[in-house]
Amino acid sequence: MAIFKKIFILLMIGGIFIMGISSAKSTVKFIEIDASKRLGKIIHGAIGGHYALSEPDVPSILVLSSLKIYTVNQKPPYGMQHPGADALRVAETFFKAGGKFLQVYLQDIYANWPYEKGSDIDNDGIPDDFLQKVESIVKNIKNTVYASKIVYVPFNEPDAIWYNNDSIWRGDINNSTFLKAWKKIYDFIKGIDKGAVIAGPNLAIYKADFMKNFMTFCKENNCIPDIITWHELNNRFYGFYEKNYQNYREIEKSLNIEPRHISINEYGTFSDLSVPGKLVQWISRFERTGVSACLAYWHTAGNFDDLVVDNNSPNGGWWVYKWYSDMDGELLETKVPYPNLEDLSALSVLNEKNKMLWVLFGGDDTDIEVNISNLPDDFIGKVFVKVYKADWSGYDGALFKPSVILEEIRNVENAFLKISIPRINKTSAYFLIMQKTEKDKIYIEKILNQLNYSTRLN
């Protein structure tokens, strides 16, 4: 028996040794890009934030104007939900920074969370004092220069607040208080300002059955939201977001509704914000589906949802959005091994006129091989390749200058180029620039000069 025990122990040790060698080997993951398959022009829709601005020039317009900001959500004028973030107080900063439309959460006029709910004497599904408040908000905004770029969000997460026990969640449309309330508030706002843009339903979690019933009701009652909104705030996002998106588009098609713009106006988990490798995974999915989206407000106010430090300093997350902003051209078909998992993600863009190609990627601890096929003829021959890396600098840590991990001249043959990058980090993001000229030499220096950080180059 002793001899068998010794043999067993030796086999176990040998097995552990072999497993150790195997696990030490790095797995190579591939990013496959087909430059001949164009998916349309990049829109930078994922550059947005919930309560992203606190006061005028907070965060500083210096760090905001370097990003192609799409949208933000703010509280209504004189709202009590948070101390700052009044929509009209921050509007000038937002639009000067290039923002397209500003969303106003009407229920954020209230102080409590969840929102306090007063009496509904006329039984229209809406607290009586809320209609009075909405009237004041809409009239106030209507008389400003920003009125045409404001989007009203009547209800925030109605599946969790005020209407969480409504019959519609059980499939009962006929007795739904929420549907009655939606029709009432929609008509009420349009009655004050017929040109008002209204967004909804603003669910906490996408619900396919509800969306079908809601959109059916809205079409039959002439109260379809101008912009469709819901939130993506948990890890189900990786496997379900694109299914949710496709489901909604199928609902529109089945009801013969003209496609609406979609805004995922709160996204990201508590631990995702500011982490470059995490943010790439959200950005790539939103951009592929052509929606706008706003980072969630989980932590400190006034820092564009954890992208800015000390009001005017970039962190690791900021560089991800800056790189994303600088990608200008047509989206390319980009494949990664596990597109429906929390894993390696990538976004690639080609600007054929300027002879430039960018790849933004990250999200895993692995070796990477970027394979770019079917490149245009103008890329044949010598090209300059540079890869930057932005590490996670923490929620409050600045990153003034990302590192360069690869810089070399490569040769494109047969319209193909392979670029190998060893051991990327899961929390970091990477930005690959390929171009025919070496003008990228001063790329980072230009950005730092714009931010008045020229003294921090070393």
C-alpha positions in Angstrom: 0.0 0.0 0.0 2.9 2.4 0.8 4.3 2.1 -2.7 1.0 3.0 -4.2 0.7 6.0 -2.0 4.2 7.2 -3.1 3.2 6.7 -6.8 0.0 8.6 -6.3 1.8 11.5 -4.6 4.3 11.7 -7.4 1.6 11.6 -10.0 -0.2 14.4 -8.2 2.9 16.5 -8.0 3.6 15.9 -11.6 0.1 16.9 -12.5 0.2 20.1 -10.5 3.6 20.9 -12.2 2.2 20.4 -15.6 -1.0 22.4 -14.8 1.3 25.2 -13.5 3.2 25.3 -16.8 0.0 25.2 -18.8 -1.6 28.1 -16.8 1.6 30.1 -17.1 1.2 30.0 -20.9 -0.5 33.1 -22.2 -3.6 32.6 -24.3 -3.6 34.6 -27.5 -6.9 36.3 -28.4 -7.6 37.8 -31.8 -9.2 41.0 -32.9 -10.3 40.5 -36.5 -10.9 43.7 -38.5 -12.2 43.7 -42.1 -11.5 47.1 -43.6 -13.8 46.4 -46.6 -16.9 46.0 -44.4 -18.1 49.5 -43.4 -20.9 49.9 -40.9 -21.5 53.6 -41.2 -20.0 56.8 -39.7 -19.0 56.8 -36.0 -21.3 59.1 -34.0 -19.5 59.1 -30.5 -22.9 58.4 -28.9 -21.5 56.9 -25.7 -19.9 60.2 -24.5 -22.5 61.3 -22.0 -23.2 61.4 -18.3 -25.9 61.4 -15.7 -25.5 64.5 -13.5 -22.2 64.9 -15.4 -21.9 68.6 -14.7 -22.4 70.3 -11.3 -22.1 74.0 -11.9 -20.9 76.3 -14.8 -17.4 75.2 -15.8 -17.5 72.2 -13.4 -15.9 70.2 -14.7 -13.8 72.6 -16.7 -14.7 73.3 -20.3 -11.0 72.6 -21.1 -11.4 68.9 -20.4 -14.9 68.7 -21.8 -14.3 70.4 -25.1 -11.6 67.8 -25.9 -14.4 65.2 -25.9 -17.2 65.0 -28.4 -19.9 65.1 -25.8 -23.3 63.9 -27.1 -25.8 64.2 -24.2 -26.1 64.5 -20.4 -29.0 64.2 -17.9 -29.5 67.0 -15.3 -32.1 68.0 -12.8 -34.8 70.6 -13.7 -34.3 74.3 -12.7 -34.5 74.6 -8.9 -34.7 70.8 -8.5 -34.0 69.5 -5.1 -32.7 66.0 -5.8 -29.1 67.1 -5.6 -27.4 70.3 -4.5 -26.0 71.1 -7.9 -26.5 70.1 -11.5 -29.3 72.5 -12.4 -30.0 72.1 -16.1 -30.1 75.8 -17.0 -27.1 76.6 -14.9 -24.9 74.1 -16.7 -26.4 74.4 -20.2 -24.0 77.1 -21.4 -21.0 74.9 -20.5 -22.5 71.8 -22.0 -23.4 73.4 -25.3 -20.1 75.3 -25.6 -18.4 71.9 -25.1 -20.3 70.6 -28.2 -23.2 68.8 -26.5 -26.1 67.9 -28.8 -29.1 67.6 -26.4 -29.6 68.0 -22.7 -32.0 65.7 -20.9 -34.0 66.9 -17.9 -35.2 64.4 -15.3 -38.5 66.1 -14.3 -39.1 64.0 -11.2 -35.7 65.3 -9.9 -37.6 68.4 -8.8 -38.3 66.4 -5.7 -35.9 66.0 -2.7 -36.4 62.4 -1.7 -35.1 59.2 -3.3 -37.3 57.3 -4.2 -39.4 60.3 -5.1 -42.1 61.3 -2.7 -45.5 60.8 -4.1 -48.4 63.1 -3.2 -52.1 62.7 -3.5 -53.8 62.1 -6.9 -57.3 63.6 -6.3 -58.4 63.5 -9.9 -57.2 59.9 -10.3 -55.2 60.6 -13.5 -52.2 58.5 -12.3 -50.1 61.6 -11.5 -49.6 63.3 -8.1 -51.4 66.6 -8.4 -48.4 68.7 -7.3 -46.2 67.1 -10.0 -48.3 68.5 -12.8 -47.9 72.0 -11.2 -44.2 71.5 -11.0 -43.9 70.2 -14.6 -45.9 73.2 -15.8 -43.4 75.6 -14.1 -40.4 73.7 -15.5 -41.5 73.5 -19.1 -42.6 77.2 -19.2 -39.3 78.2 -17.7 -37.2 76.3 -20.2 -39.4 77.2 -23.1 -38.4 80.9 -22.7 -34.7 80.2 -22.9 -32.3 80.0 -25.9 -31.8 76.3 -25.1 -35.4 75.2 -25.5 -34.9 73.4 -28.8 -32.1 71.3 -27.4 -33.8 70.2 -24.2 -35.3 66.7 -23.8 -37.9 66.1 -21.1 -37.8 62.8 -19.3 -41.2 62.7 -17.4 -40.5 59.5 -15.3 -37.4 58.0 -14.0 -37.4 54.2 -13.6 -41.2 53.8 -13.3 -40.7 50.1 -13.0 -39.2 50.8 -9.6 -40.7 54.1 -8.5 -44.4 55.3 -8.2 -45.6 52.6 -10.7 -43.7 49.5 -9.5 -47.0 47.7 -8.6 -48.8 48.7 -11.7 -50.9 46.2 -13.6 -48.8 46.7 -16.8 -45.9 44.7 -15.3 -48.3 41.8 -15.2 -49.4 42.3 -18.8 -52.7 44.1 -18.0 -52.8 47.1 -20.3 -56.5 48.1 -19.7 -56.1 48.8 -16.0 -52.6 50.4 -16.1 -52.1 53.5 -14.1 -48.7 54.1 -15.7 -50.1 54.2 -19.2 -52.8 56.6 -18.2 -50.1 58.8 -16.5 -47.9 58.7 -19.5 -50.6 59.8 -21.9 -51.5 62.6 -19.4 -48.0 64.0 -18.9 -47.1 63.7 -22.6 -50.1 65.7 -23.7 -49.6 68.1 -20.9 -46.0 69.0 -21.9 -46.9 69.2 -25.6 -49.8 71.5 -24.7 -47.4 73.9 -23.1 -44.7 73.6 -25.8 -45.8 71.8 -29.0 -42.2 71.5 -30.1 -41.1 69.8 -26.8 -39.0 66.7 -27.2 -40.1 63.9 -24.8 -38.1 60.8 -23.8 -39.2 57.6 -22.2 -40.2 55.2 -20.7 -36.8 55.3 -18.9 -37.0 51.8 -17.4 -34.5 50.7 -14.8 -34.2 47.4 -16.7 -35.3 46.6 -20.2 -38.5 44.5 -20.3 -39.5 43.1 -23.7 -43.2 42.5 -22.9 -43.6 45.9 -21.4 -42.0 47.6 -24.3 -44.3 45.9 -26.8 -47.4 46.9 -24.7 -46.1 50.4 -24.1 -45.3 51.2 -27.7 -48.6 49.7 -28.9 -50.5 51.9 -26.4 -48.4 55.0 -27.5 -49.1 54.4 -31.2 -52.9 54.0 -30.6 -53.0 57.1 -28.4 -50.6 59.4 -30.2 -48.1 59.7 -27.4 -45.0 57.9 -28.8 -41.8 59.2 -27.1 -39.5 61.2 -29.4 -36.5 59.4 -27.9 -36.6 55.9 -26.4 -34.8 55.5 -23.1 -33.9 52.8 -20.6 -31.0 52.0 -18.3 -28.2 49.4 -18.4 -26.7 49.2 -14.9 -25.6 45.7 -14.2 -23.5 42.9 -15.7 -26.5 41.4 -17.7 -25.5 44.1 -20.2 -22.8 42.1 -21.7 -25.0 39.2 -22.8 -28.4 41.0 -23.2 -27.9 44.6 -24.3 -27.7 43.9 -28.0 -30.6 41.5 -27.7 -32.6 44.2 -26.0 -31.7 46.7 -28.7 -32.8 44.3 -31.5 -36.0 43.4 -29.6 -36.9 47.1 -29.5 -36.2 47.6 -33.2 -38.4 44.6 -34.0 -41.2 46.2 -32.0 -41.0 49.4 -34.0 -41.0 47.5 -37.2 -44.0 45.3 -36.2 -46.0 48.4 -35.3 -44.8 50.4 -38.4 -43.3 53.1 -36.2 -40.6 55.2 -37.6 -37.3 54.3 -35.9 -36.6 56.5 -32.9 -33.3 57.6 -31.5 -32.4 55.4 -28.5 -30.6 56.9 -25.5 -29.3 54.5 -22.7 -29.3 57.4 -20.4 -27.7 55.6 -17.4 -25.0 53.0 -17.9 -22.3 51.2 -16.1 -22.0 49.4 -12.8 -20.7 50.9 -9.5 -17.2 49.4 -10.1 -16.9 50.1 -13.9 -16.7 53.8 -13.8 -13.2 55.3 -14.4 -11.8 51.8 -15.3 -10.5 52.1 -18.9 -10.7 48.4 -19.7 -14.3 48.2 -18.5 -15.4 51.4 -20.3 -14.2 50.1 -23.7 -16.7 47.2 -23.4 -19.6 49.6 -22.9 -18.5 52.1 -25.6 -18.0 49.5 -28.3 -21.5 48.0 -27.9 -23.3 51.4 -27.8 -21.4 52.7 -30.8 -22.1 49.6 -32.9 -25.8 50.0 -32.3 -25.8 53.8 -33.0 -27.3 54.9 -29.7 -26.4 57.7 -27.3 -25.6 56.8 -23.7 -24.8 58.4 -20.4 -22.4 57.1 -17.7 -24.2 56.5 -14.4 -23.8 58.8 -11.4 -22.5 56.5 -8.7 -19.7 58.4 -7.0 -18.6 62.0 -6.7 -20.5 64.9 -8.2 -19.0 67.3 -10.7 -16.4 65.1 -12.4 -18.3 63.9 -15.4 -19.1 60.5 -13.7 -15.5 59.7 -12.7 -13.6 60.9 -15.9 -12.2 64.1 -14.4 -10.1 64.8 -11.3 -9.8 68.1 -9.4 -12.2 69.8 -11.9 -9.7 69.9 -14.8 -7.3 66.9 -14.8 -7.8 63.8 -16.9 -7.8 60.3 -15.4 -7.3 57.0 -17.1 -11.0 56.8 -18.1 -10.9 60.3 -19.7 -8.2 59.1 -22.1 -10.5 56.4 -23.3 -13.2 58.9 -24.2 -10.6 61.3 -25.7 -9.3 58.5 -28.0 -12.9 57.5 -28.9 -13.5 61.2 -29.8 -10.5 61.3 -32.1 -11.7 58.3 -34.1 -13.2 60.0 -37.2 -14.6 58.0 -40.1 -16.4 54.8 -40.8 -16.9 51.9 -38.4 -15.4 48.7 -39.5 -16.6 45.1 -38.9 -14.6 44.1 -35.8 -14.8 40.6 -34.3 -13.6 39.4 -30.9 -13.7 35.9 -29.4 -16.5 36.3 -26.9 -18.7 39.3 -28.0 -21.5 38.4 -25.5 -19.3 38.1 -22.4 -17.4 40.5 -20.2 -14.2 40.1 -22.1 -12.0 41.6 -24.8 -13.9 44.3 -26.7 -12.8 46.5 -29.6 -13.9 49.3 -31.9 -12.2 50.2 -35.1 -12.6 53.1 -37.5 -11.1 53.9 -40.9 -10.6 57.3 -42.4 -9.7 56.5 -46.0 -9.3 60.2 -47.0 -6.7 60.9 -44.3 -5.2 57.4 -44.6 -5.7 56.6 -40.9 -7.1 53.6 -39.0 -7.8 53.5 -35.3 -8.5 50.5 -32.9 -9.7 51.1 -29.4 -9.6 47.9 -27.3 -9.3 46.3 -23.9 -11.1 44.2 -21.3 -8.9 41.1 -20.6 -5.6 39.8 -19.3 -4.2 38.2 -22.4 -1.9 38.4 -25.4 -3.5 40.1 -28.4 -3.1 39.8 -32.1 -4.8 42.4 -34.2 -5.4 41.2 -37.8 -6.5 43.9 -40.2 -7.5 42.6 -43.7 -8.7 44.1 -46.9 -7.0 47.4 -46.4 -7.4 50.0 -49.1 -4.7 50.3 -51.7 -3.4 53.6 -50.2 -2.3 51.6 -47.1 -0.1 49.2 -49.1 3.6 49.4 -48.3 5.1 51.3 -45.3 2.8 52.4 -42.5 3.4 53.9 -39.1 1.9 52.0 -36.1 1.7 53.3 -32.6 -0.1 51.8 -29.6 -1.0 53.8 -26.4 -2.0 52.4 -23.0 -4.2 54.1 -20.4 -4.0 52.4 -17.0 -6.6 52.7 -14.3 -5.5 55.6 -12.2 -8.2 55.2 -9.5 -11.4 57.2 -9.0 -9.4 60.2 -7.8 -6.0 59.7 -9.5 -5.0 61.8 -12.5 -3.3 60.3 -15.6 -1.7 63.2 -17.5 0.1 61.2 -20.1 -0.7 57.6 -21.3 2.2 55.3 -22.1 3.4 54.2 -25.5 3.9 50.4 -25.6 4.6 50.0 -29.4 5.9 52.4 -32.0 7.3 51.0 -35.3 7.2 51.1 -39.1 5.4 48.1 -40.6 4.8 46.9 -44.1 1.3 46.1 -45.4 1.4 43.3 -47.9 -1.6 41.8 -49.7 -3.8 44.4 -48.0 -3.1 42.7 -44.6 -1.4 43.7 -41.4 -0.9 41.7 -38.2 0.1 43.5 -35.0 1.0 41.4 -31.9 0.7 43.0 -28.4 1.8 40.9 -25.4 0.0 40.8 -22.1 -2.6 43.5 -22.0 -4.2 44.3 -18.7 -7.9 43.8 -18.0 -8.3 47.2 -16.3 -6.4 49.1 -19.0 -7.5 50.4 -22.4 -5.4 50.5 -25.6 -5.4 52.8 -28.6 -3.8 51.7 -31.9 -3.2 54.3 -34.6 -2.1 53.2 -38.0 -1.3 55.8 -40.7 0.7 56.5 -43.8 2.5 59.6 -42.4 4.2 60.1 -39.1 2.2 63.1 -38.0 1.2 61.3 -34.8 4.6 62.2 -33.3 3.1 65.1 -31.5 -0.4 63.7 -30.9 -0.3 63.5 -27.1 1.7 66.7 -26.8 -1.0 68.6 -28.7 -3.7 67.3 -26.3 -1.7 68.2 -23.2 -1.1 71.7 -24.6 -4.9 72.1 -25.2 -5.4 71.2 -21.5 -2.6 73.6 -20.4 -0.5 70.7 -19.2 2.6 71.4 -21.3 4.6 71.6 -18.1 3.8 68.0 -17.2 5.1 66.3 -20.3 8.1 64.7 -18.5 
